[in-house]
Each structure stands twice: as C-alpha cells, then as structure tokens.
Amino acid sequence: MPKNPQFIEAKEDVADNLEAIQLSLIRCVDEGMIDLEDLLYNQVLDLLEDVRIVNTWDELMEIVTRAKTLEIDVAAWLSRHGRTSISLPWPKREV
C-alpha cells in the first residue's frame, strides 16, 4: 500500500532538519568547539536513524518532539560559544 504523500514529505522534512542540525554541529566542532563525548552529535544520528524507520504519524511526532528538544539543546550549546541559531520549521501531523 502506498504511503500518504504528506507523511512521506513530513519524514523528509524532519530528516532535513536533523541534517541541518548535524551540519551545524560539524562546522562548530571543526572550528574548535567541543561537543563533550559527541553527545549532541550522537543524538542527531540516533534521531536520523529513527526517522528512517518510522511508519506512523504517532512515531514521527514522537521523533519531532525529541528533535525539538535537541534543537533547543544545540541552540543553548551554540549560545555558550557565542553563536546563534535559527528555529527550524517542524512538520505538524496531518489530520
């Protein structure tokens, strides 16, 4: 059975946002900022893996909730290093 196009697009949007967070972390670490024990980076990798395997809106929305929390954690980490970040547009569940 083909999946809902909105669900597929939402999964892609979540993956894109997580990849944007990942790239931001990579750039900052390359510039000498320290992500202790790669904690934030590993959380991004875990969420990227999770988003690849989800099959329902409920599962995807749980990942979005965790990803939003991670986004806030990364923004706080960047702020401690004198950097700013922009808020990412996260998908909402289609009714």
N, C-alpha and C positions, 0 to 999 in steps of 0.2 A: 504494500500500500504506500503511495507517495506521501511524503510528509507535507505538512502545512507550510506553504511558502513563507508566511510570517514567522513561523518558528525557526525555519532554516535561516532566514535573514537575521533574526534575533541572536541565534547562536553565532553567526558570523560577526555581528556587531560586538558581542561580548568578547569573542576571541580577538578582534581588532583592538578593543580597549585594553585587554590584558597584554597584548603585544606592544602597545604604546607605553604601558607602564614598564614593561620589560626593557624596552629600548632606552627609556629614561634612566632606569637603574644602571644599565650597561654603560651609558655615557658618563654618568656621575662616578661610577666606580673607576672607569678608565681615567677620570680626572683626579683620582686620589681620594675620593670619599670612601668611607669604609662601611659596608653592609655587614655588620658582625655576623660571622658564620654563615653568610649568604642567606640569612633568614628571610628577608623580603623577596629576594630573587627566587628562592625555593618555593615560597608561597605562590608566586606567579606561575611557576612551572606546574605546580600541583593543580591550580585552577585551570590552566590551559588544558591539561590532560583531562580533567573532569568535564570541561565544556565539550570536548571532542566526543565523549561517550554518552552524554545525556540524551534522553529520548522523550522527555515530557516537559511541559511548561513548569510544573512544580519543581522538578530537578533544576531546570535552568534558572528559575527565580531564586532558588537557594544559592546557586553559584553567584548570581548577581548580587545578592545580599553580602556574601563573603567578599566578593570583588570590590564592592563599595567600601567595605571596612578596610580592605587592603589599600585601596586608593587613598583613603584618609591617612593611614599609617605611612604610606610613601610620601604624601604631602607634608606630614609632620617631620619626617626624616629629612626631606629636602629643605624644609624651613630651618631646621637646626644647622644646616650647612649654607644658609643664606640664599637658598633658591626658592623659586615659586613654581607652582604648577597650576594647570587649568582643570576645571571639573570636566569629567568625561560624560557624554550623553549615554546613559544606560537604557537598554530597551525595557519596555513595560509589557506585561502579559496581555496578549490579545484576548478579548472576551468572545 
